[in-house]
Amino acid sequence: MKETATSIVKKLRQEGYSAYFAGGCVRDQLMGIPPKDYDVATNALPAQVMRMFPRTVAVGAEFGVVLVLSGEQQVEVATFRSDGDYSDGRHPDEVTYTDDARLDVLRRDFTINGLLWDPLTETLLDYVGGHDDIRNRVIRAIGDPGQRFREDKLRLMRAARFSARFGFELEAATRNTIQVLAGQILQVSKERLREEIIKILTEGYASRGIQLLETLRLLRPILPEISDLQGVEQPPEFHPEGDVWVHTLLMLQLMDETKRDLAQGSNPTATDWAEIAAPGSSVGTRIYPSISLALGVLLHDVGKPQTFEIRDRIRFNNHCEVGARMAIQICDRLRFTNRQTERVAQLVRDHLKFKDLPQMRPATLKRFLRQEGLEEHLELHRLDCLGSHRNLDLWGMAKDCRDRLAPEEIRPAPLISGDNLIALGYQPGPIFKEILKAVEDAQLDLVIHNYAEAVEWVEGRFERKAASSKSVQ
């Protein structure tokens, strides 16, 4: 990718234009982080860029942005510009192209993102003190913070995300301005808020990010249900760590630490935690959690404030079901996909099912072990235990059972089908579903083992009647 971006800069220079690497790739390079992608800034106009390269796509022509394609790689090439007012809080009302790279930098969000790099001479152009802020570990808005944040309200969250991700302090004026304008974050579209939340939860510093959103007064407008976790006491015999807020933040921290440990090859080992890595993705030397796991951790106890009561002790009866309904509402509100919403709701709804493992019938246990996303359920339970009482016995039991049972034991081939039932004289109807599930349960319980035993078992329990038949007990 870097070679492709460098070749683009070289071509633009050969044609007489200025061109530099810009933004996050320069920041990451200076911080020793491998950039995920490279952006180029130039004084060439979009039409000139598109004439110069054979494969291009205008993704934001009105803002001077063109994708230059090379094989499977793409590099964003943006024309130097200065922006007018942002009356909609996101897009400039007027864009003016310029030959002045400095003017282009001054419209950007934070000093650490306002750096330019010449890959041909390997020199840095810094008009805003971004290099010093990287060395001093500071997030600072370029120019007037109020103006920068009014131009794009999502920058309120981006400041928190960069601060959490890099462990940088927010410069005082930048921090104060965010707190003053925090209530305006809901002017940002739900889709853009969702993407920023995903990044905060999955970039590796979720606990720090969520705490910072709360400190900056951004969490309650976006996720009031998470702010409400603060001060909700828990029974100390099960949760010596503290209230629900503390417990949730601790789980997020443990989630992040596990991923870093796995990525760095320290304990736990990659062999031990292969199932943890599976749901997420690998980028460079960092392994991130999946979106659904991270949301499951954040929301797993979201139903506790509504179900809090004190009887013989503090109790949260039915908080899993209440929390699952709330998780669906939150995911819908933030425009998550149906599949993501269903997976998160299932994680929240089932996160206490591990306590039933010792009493489960073999059939129930095997169905539990073969469910989609088992790795995420296992990891959520592990984090829940480590973030509270630290007893991993049930997690170990589930893992041992899964490892001990062969795939064909957990999901055996059916012994009987609907066609078989018809051949035996049963009338098709809703009863078929009941029969087939009962047969599979008996098979999983090792009560029956072959077709002949299945037929005998069915005929001994179900009458040959129409679809309204009832089982014979």
N, C-alpha and C positions, 0 to 999 in steps of 0.2 A: 504493500500500500504506500509506504513512504517513497519507494522508488517511482511509483506511478505519479504521485503528487509532485515529486521533484522534477520529473520530466515535463509536467504541465507548466510548472514555473519556468523551466528552461525555455520551453517553446514560446511562452508569452514574452519572455525577455528578448528572445531572438527577433520577435516581431515588433520590438520597440516599446513594450509596455512594462510597467512596474508590476511585480507580483511577489507575494510572500505567503508562507504558512501563517495561519491566523487562528486565534482562539484557543480552544481546549487542547489541541495537539501541541501547541507551544508550551502551554502551562504544564501539561503532563511530562513533556520531554525534559523540562527544567527540573521537575520534581523526581525524575528517574522512574516515571511510570510509563510503560509502553502505551502509546496512544492507540485507541481503538479505530480511529479514522483520522483523516487529514482534510482540513479546509484550506482553500487558497483564496486570498484577497488580491484584487487587481484593479487597475484603472481602466482596463479594457471593458467596453460596454457589452451587455449580454449578446447582442447580435454579432459583435466581433468575436466573442468567445465561441459562439455556435458555428461561425464560418471557419474558425481556425482548427476545430477538432471534428473528426468525422462522425462521432457518435455522442450526441448530447441530448439532454432533456431539460426544458425550461420548467423548473419546479416553482419558481417564484419570480417570474420575469418582471413583474411590476416592482419587485424589490431588488432586482439585479442579481438573482440567484439562478445558476445553471449547473446541472450535473454533467460532468464529463465522464463518459464510460470507457473503460479499458478492460476487455475481457469480462470477468465477473466483478471487477472492482469499479467503484464510483467515487469521484472526488467532487465535493461541492466547491464551485468557483463563484465568488460573489464580487460584484463591482463596488469599489469604494463609494460610499454615499454619506450624505448627512440627511437627517430626518426632520420633518416638521412636527407639529403637535400630534399627540396620540389621543384623539377624542374618544375612541372606543376602548382605551386602556389596553390595547394590544398592537394595533397596526398604525403606522404613521399615516397621517392624512396626506402628506406630500413627501416624495423622495427626490432628492437632488443628487445626481451623480457628481463625483469630484475626482480630481487628480491627486488630492491631498490625503495621504494615508492617515495622517494625524486626525483629520476630521472624521474619518471612518471609525477610528478607535474611540473617539470621544462619545459616540452614540451607543457603545457597548455597555454591558451591565456592570461587571466588576473588574477591578484592576488586574486581577490574576488572569482574566479572560481577555484582556486588552493588549496582549503582546503579539508582536510580529516577528517572524524568523525568516532570515534569508538562507535557504538551504544550499545555495551555490557558494556563498562566501562564509557561511556558518556564523552569521552575526545577528545580534538581537536588536530590535527596534522597540524601545520602551518609552512611550510618551506620557504614561500615567503612573509610573512608580510600581508597576505590577511585580517586577523582579524583586524589589525590596520587600513588598508585601508577602511574596512567597517565602523569602528568607526569614521574615519576621512572623510568619504563620498568621496572616491577617486577611480577613474578607472585608473589602472596602468597596463601596459603590463608586463608580467613576463620576466625578463632578458632584452635583447636588443629589443626595440620596432621594429626596422627595420627588424630584423630576424623573430620576431613573425608575423608581417604583411606579409612579403614575403612568409612565409610558407602557409598562407591561406589569400588571399586578402579580403575575406568576413569579416574577423576580423575588417577591417576598418569600416564597417557599424555596426558590432556588438558592437564596442566600443561606437559609437554614440547612439545605441539603449539602452544599459545598462545605459549610462549617463543620457539619457532622462527619462527612466523608473524609475530609483531610485533617480533622482535629484542629482547625484554625479558629482563632477568636474573631468575633464580629467587631469591627471598629465601632466606637461608641456612637457616632452620628448615624451610622448605618443601622445599628441595633435599635436605637431610639426611634428612628423613623419607621422601622418595621412594626414596632409595637404600637405606634400611633395609627398606622394605616392598616393594621391586621384585619380589622372588620371588613375591609374592602376586598379581601381575598375571594369572596363568593361571587365577585364580578367575573371571575375566570370561569371558563366552561368546565363542566364536570369531567369531560374527557381529559383535559389538560391537568386538572387536579389529580385525577386517577393516575396518570402517567408519572407525576412527580411523587405521589405516595408510593408507587411501585418502586421507584428508584431509591427512595429513602429506606424502604424495607429490605431491598435486595442488594444494595451496593456494599454491604458489609458492616454498617454502623447504625443499625436500625434503632437500637435502644437510645443511643445518643441523639439520633434524629428526632425521635418521638418526644424525648424530653425537651429538646430545643424548640420544637413546634409549640409545646405547652408554655415554655418560658417566654416565647415571643408573641403569645396570645393568638397563635394561628390554629392551634389544635381544636379548640372549642367550636369555632365557626365551621370547620371541615368535618371533624369527628367528635361531636359532643359526647357520644356514647363512651369514648375512650377517656375523655376528661372526667367523666362521671365515675370512673374507677377509683379515683383518688379518695382516700378516707374511708373506703368500704372495708371494714375490719373482717378478718377471717379467724377461724378457730386456731389458736396457736399450736395445738397439738398436731395439726396437719400442716399449718403454714407458719412456721416460726420466722419466716423472712419478713412478714409484715402484711400490709393491706393488698388489695387486688391490683392496684396500680404498681406497687413495688414488685409484686410477683410477676406481672406481665412484662415489665421492663427487664427484670432479671432473666426471664425466658428469652427475650429478644437478644440480650447480651450473650447468653449461652449459645444461642443459635449462631450468632456471628462468630464466636470463639471456636465453635466446632468446625465451621467452614474453614477458618484460617488454619486451624490445626491440621485438618485433613489436607488442605492445599500445600502446607509446608512439610507434610510427611511426618509430623510429630504425633504423639499420642492424642486421641485414638488413631490407630493405623488405618491406612486406606482399605486394607482387607476387612477390618472390623466394621468400617463405616461405608462400605461400597453402596449399601442401600440408601444411605443418607445422601450421597452425592447424586444418585440416580435422578431424583426429581428436578434438580437444578441444572445449571449450565456452567461450563468451565470457560473462563476468560483469562488468558495468560496464566499466572500462577495462583489466581483466586478462584474459588468455587463458591458460587452464590446459591442461596436457597431458592426454591421455586416460588412463584408468586402465591400459589394457593397455600403452601406451607407457611410462608411469612404472614399472610393474612390470617391463617388459622391460629398461629401463635398470638397475634395481636388481638384477635376477637374471641378466643376460646372461652373466656370468662365474662364476655360482655353482658351476659344475662344476670350476673350476680347482683348488681345494684337493685334491679327490679324484684329479685326474689329473696333479698336479705330478710332474715327473721331470727329472733332469739327465742328458743324454747329451753331445752335442757342445755343447749349450747348454740352457738351461731350456726345457722343452716341456710342453704341455698337450694331448697327443693325445686326440682324441675328446671334448674338454671340452664341445663344443656339444651332443652327444647326451646325455652324462651330465647336463649342466645342464638340458636340456629335461625329462628325467625328474624331476629334483629340483624344477624349477619346478612341474610337475604336482602333486607331493606337497605342496609348500608351498601352492599355490592350493587344493587339496582340503582341506588342514588348516584353512585359514582360510575355507572355505565360499564361495569365489568361484564364479560361475556356470560352467557347462560351456563356454559360448562364450568367456568371459573367459579361462578356463584354457587352452583350445585356442589362442587368439590369443597369449597370453604364451609358451606352449611353442613355438609356431612362430617367434616373434621370437628366442627364445633359441637354438633349433635352427639357424636360418638366418642368424644374424648375421654369419657369416664367408663366406657365399656370394658376396659382392661380389668376393672375390679371384679367383673363377672367371670373371668377366665377360669378360675378353679372350679366353678360350678357348671360350666358349659358342657352340654352333651357333645360327643365327638362330632356330630353333624353340624351343630351350631359353631363349634370351634373351627372346623374346616371351612365353613362358609365365611367366617370372620377372616381367616388367613388368606382367602383367595380374592378378597374384595379389591377392586381397583384402587390404586393409591395406597396400598398397605404400608409402603415405606414411609409415606408422610404421616400416617396414623402412628406408626412406631416412633418416629422422631418427635412428633408432637407430645406423645406420652412420655418419652424420655426427658424432654425438656421440662415438661410439667413436673415430673418427679424431682429432677435436679434443682428446679427453681422453688422447691418447697421442702418436703420431708426427706428427699434424697434416697428413698427406697426404690430400687430398680428391680425388685423380685418379679413383678408381673411383666415388666418389659422383657426381662430375661426369659421368662416362661414362654411368652409369645414368640420370641425369636428362636428359642430352642425347638418349639413345636414346628415352626415353619421350616427350620433347617432339617429336622428329623424326618418329616413326612415328605415322601416323594410327590412330584406334581400329579401323578395319576391317582394318588391317594386323596389329595386335596380336591382335585377336579376329575373324577373318574368318568369313563365313557358311560353314557346312559345304558341301563339294562333293558329298558322297555320304552316304546314310543307310542304316539297317538295311533299310528297305523296298527300297532300290535293290539292296542285296546279295542279298536274297531273289529279286528279279526277275532277277538275273544268275545264279541257280542255286545260291547258297551256302545251306547249311543253318544255321539260327539256332543259336547257342550261344556259349560263352565266346570263341570266336575272333573274334566280331564286334567286341568291345571292342578287341582287338589290331589288327584291320584298321582300324577307324575312327581310332584314335590314330595309327597309322602314316600314314594318309592325311592327317590334320591336320598331322603333323610335316612331311610332304613339301610340303604347302601353305604352311606357315609358312616352310619353307626355300626357297620359290619354285621348287621343282622341278616342280610341277604347278599349273595355273591355272584349269581348268574341269572340267566333268563328264566330258567325253570323255577328257581326259588322266587323270583320276582312275580311270576304268574300266580304261583300258589299263594304268595303273600297278598296280592291284590284281590284274588278271588275270595280269600278268607275275610276280607274287610270291606269290600265294595260290592253292592248289588248291581246286577245287570239291568239297569233301568234307564229311563230317558235322562236328559241333561239335568233334571231336578233331583237325581239320585242322592241319597245321603249315605255316608260311610256306616258300616256296621261295626259297632264297638263291642 
